[in-house]
Amino acid sequence: MHLDALDWLWDRERPFRFALPAPDIAAAAFAAHGVGEGSRVVLYDRVGGNWATRTFWTLHWLGFEDVRVLEGGLAAWKAAGLPVESGPVAVPVPAARPFTPRPRGGAIADRDAVLAALGTPGVVVVNALSAEQHAGTGGLPYHRPGRIAGSRNLPAPLLADGTLTAEAVTALAEHAGIRRDDRVIAYCGGGIAASNLAFNLLRAGWTDLAVYDGSLDEWGRDPALPMETGPG
């Protein structure tokens, strides 16, 4: 089944890109596509896991448990010589299933939570964009160049290798200054790469994780919110 997350997991009435809908609206969208009680979900994409993990993190936030991400996505599937197809295909409309959301309040952070986290011991804000975007020296700027002041950097593309072990993810995180007992708030431009980062930390054993839904598309718009550039 094809899920277009840009189509029905984006609340376009909110002012920043890719903003999540309210839990009951998101749950109803999943339910209409056959995701709910008694279903098991396996997600994949062709872009390094960003959209698969965004959908995973949305389901995780909603309290849905039986969801997995295919290691390596479509690229790994094809490399293994497993069957693929292309072109139009008649897919039966799945029967709707009941889906009662039980949101994990700590799995999604807003700007106030990020502001409160800055400088708080045991809480680390982590940028999932590239090192150049983090430093403000390259890449696509989100309204202002650079990063949320005081945040660390662990680029999501480093986690896109489907063969990356949990131990390797842990090593990358520790190198970035992220301790296992930290509460981690991940952000990027619009919460997509941040979901990839949060998913990989979850599978590596981190438990206290959140994605800043507005990310830099919200943060960068407000000149009162602190940003910085340069090494860091």
MIBADO-298834 format. One record per residue (C-alpha): residue in one letter; y, x negated, z. Coordinates in steps of 0.02 Angstrom, whole numbers, padded with zeros to 5 digits, always signed. Each point is the difference from the previous one (the first is absolute). Example, Ala and Ser with C-alpha at 12.3 -4.5 7.8 and 13.67 -1.06 7.14 Angstrom:
REM residues 2
A-00225-00615+00390 S+00172-00069-00033 
END
This chain:
REM residues 232
M+00000+00000+00000 H+00175-00063-00042 L+00131+00010+00136 D+00180-00029-00054 A+00081-00050+00164 L+00171+00001-00084 D-00027+00182-00044 W-00052+00083+00162 L+00016-00129+00139 W+00187-00027-00021 D+00128+00115+00081 R+00136-00009-00132 E+00121+00098+00108 R+00016-00149+00118 P+00128-00131-00051 F-00112-00153-00019 R-00141-00041-00121 F-00181+00045+00037 A+00044+00089+00164 L-00151+00086+00074 P-00002+00190+00014 A-00018+00086+00168 P-00178-00010+00067 D-00043+00182-00036 I+00062-00015-00179 A-00095-00162-00031 A-00158+00073+00077 A+00014+00156-00108 A+00016-00108-00156 F-00158-00096+00044 A-00091+00161+00044 A+00042+00076-00169 H-00081-00151-00083 G-00161+00017+00099 V+00040-00125+00138 G-00030+00069+00172 E-00138+00047+00121 G-00168-00067-00056 S+00065-00111-00140 R-00012-00188-00018 V+00136-00091-00097 V-00012-00167-00091 L+00164-00062-00073 Y+00037-00128-00135 D+00140-00048-00117 R+00038-00132-00132 V+00155-00079+00080 G-00064-00111+00140 G-00037+00140+00122 N+00178+00056+00036 W-00023+00182-00050 A-00177+00014+00066 T+00055-00066+00169 R+00156+00110-00002 T-00115+00150-00018 F-00116-00071+00132 W+00145-00022+00121 T+00060+00177-00033 L-00172+00069+00043 H-00009-00116+00151 W+00168+00066+00059 L-00063+00179-00021 G-00152-00036+00107 F-00129+00005-00139 E-00141-00121+00041 D-00127-00005-00142 V+00099-00103-00125 R-00036-00170-00077 V+00084-00116-00126 L-00106-00077-00138 E+00003-00189+00022 G+00091-00079-00146 G+00041+00167-00082 L-00036+00035-00182 A+00010-00184-00048 A-00144-00046+00116 W-00101+00150-00059 K+00018-00052-00182 A-00034-00183+00040 A-00165+00053+00077 G-00049+00085-00163 L-00002+00173+00076 P+00029+00153-00110 V+00176+00051-00052 E+00069+00127-00121 S+00166+00039-00081 G+00085+00140-00093 P+00014+00183+00043 V-00136+00065+00113 A-00036+00175+00062 V-00001-00012+00189 P-00043+00159+00095 V+00135+00058+00118 P-00068-00039+00173 A-00019+00142+00121 A+00137+00003+00132 R-00052-00055+00173 P+00080+00034+00168 F+00102-00148+00063 T+00082+00010+00170 P+00118-00148+00021 R-00007-00093+00165 P+00139-00126-00027 R-00006-00170+00081 G+00178-00008+00057 G+00004-00189+00007 A-00065-00028-00177 I+00168+00037-00084 A+00164-00072+00062 D+00177+00056-00035 R+00161-00100+00000 D+00032+00032+00185 A-00171-00068+00044 V+00035-00156-00103 L+00170-00023+00082 A-00080+00016+00171 A-00134-00127-00049 L+00121-00139-00048 G-00004-00129+00137 T-00127+00096+00104 P-00138-00112+00068 G-00172+00044-00069 V+00068+00092-00152 V+00016-00086-00168 V+00081+00070-00158 V-00083-00071-00156 N+00062-00001-00179 A-00139+00024-00130 L+00111-00052-00147 S+00000-00171-00082 A+00068-00156+00084 E+00144-00001-00126 Q+00047+00180+00040 H-00016-00038+00186 A+00121-00145-00018 G+00116+00098-00115 T-00015-00130-00138 G-00095+00100-00131 G-00095+00156-00046 L+00065+00177+00006 P+00131+00028+00136 Y-00001+00166+00090 H+00186+00038+00012 R+00031-00165+00091 P-00092-00165-00021 G-00112-00070+00134 R-00097+00073+00145 I+00016+00099+00159 A+00076-00122+00124 G-00130-00086+00106 S-00149+00056-00102 R-00146-00108-00054 N-00079-00013-00172 L-00179+00027-00058 P+00004+00046-00186 A-00122+00136-00048 P-00052-00091-00161 L-00084-00131+00109 L-00117+00140+00058 A-00042+00069-00173 D-00157-00106-00021 G-00147+00116+00026 T-00106-00144+00064 L+00122-00040+00142 T-00094+00006+00164 A+00066+00070+00163 E+00003-00178+00066 A+00109-00055-00146 V+00119+00146+00031 T+00009-00052+00183 A+00042-00179-00049 L+00140+00058-00116 A+00070+00114+00135 E-00004-00133+00134 H+00084-00123-00118 A+00139+00130-00022 G+00019+00010+00190 I-00088+00167+00023 R-00110+00002+00154 R-00148+00117+00019 D+00073+00084+00154 D+00168+00033-00083 R+00056+00172-00053 V+00036-00023-00185 I+00124+00102-00101 A-00022-00039-00185 Y+00133+00033-00131 C+00038-00040-00181 G+00111+00086-00128 G-00071+00176+00014 G-00151-00007+00117 I-00132-00035-00133 A-00035-00187+00017 A+00026+00024+00187 S-00148+00119+00001 N-00105-00137-00081 L+00051-00119+00138 A-00035+00127+00138 F-00170+00043-00074 N-00053-00182-00009 L+00056-00035+00178 L-00097+00154+00056 R-00160-00062-00081 A+00029-00171+00077 G+00003+00075+00175 W+00182+00042+00036 T+00016+00172+00081 D+00184+00032+00037 L+00071+00018-00175 A+00136+00101-00085 V+00080+00012-00172 Y+00189+00022-00008 D+00005+00142-00125 G+00181-00022-00053 S-00014-00189-00012 L+00140-00094-00088 D+00042+00147-00112 E+00066+00086+00156 W+00049-00151+00104 G+00093-00090-00139 R+00112+00149-00036 D+00082-00006+00172 P+00115-00150+00023 A-00004+00026+00188 L-00185-00045+00006 P-00028-00188+00018 M-00067-00102-00144 E-00006-00187-00030 T-00040-00124-00138 G-00060-00178-00008 P-00155-00083+00073 G-00088+00098+00134 
END
